[in-house]
Amino acid sequence: MQVKFTDDLLTGHEEIDNQHKELIKRLDYFWRAAREGESKNEVIPALLFLGKYVVEHFTDEERFQQEIGYPGHKEHKIQHEEFKAEVDSLVKRVLKMGPDHSIAVETLNLILEWVVKHIKESDKKMVQFARAKDKPVSTKTP
């Protein structure tokens, strides 16, 4: 299995798309490290980085939503909070039980499924709203 960013995940907001690409890249790294039996010294830091990166990305998204006056901001923030809690739970489980293959597969599937669904259903709506209101959808270049 290869974890890969595909064009159907593009939102049209350069900064957010670049962050999504980095997130998917890090998911792939986590998956390869776990699949190849890398030590805890590789798998756990990769998972911890994912958790930290998700928080930073969500903060950026939520700031953008406030800047554009996005009406779905509260619901979007709730989705982020629920996902952060799930990732925290997974991190604790991996730290407790070790990064075995079944936990890695479960972790990857849960995170990847949520991220893809969230991008396609929530993040794209946010960018579409910004465009409809003639708000800027790129705050920095890649």
Summary of the structure (lengths in Angstrom):
residues: 142
radius of gyration: 15.7
end to end distance: 27.6
largest distance: 49.3
contacts: 413
relative contact order: 0.18
helix: 78%
strand: 0%
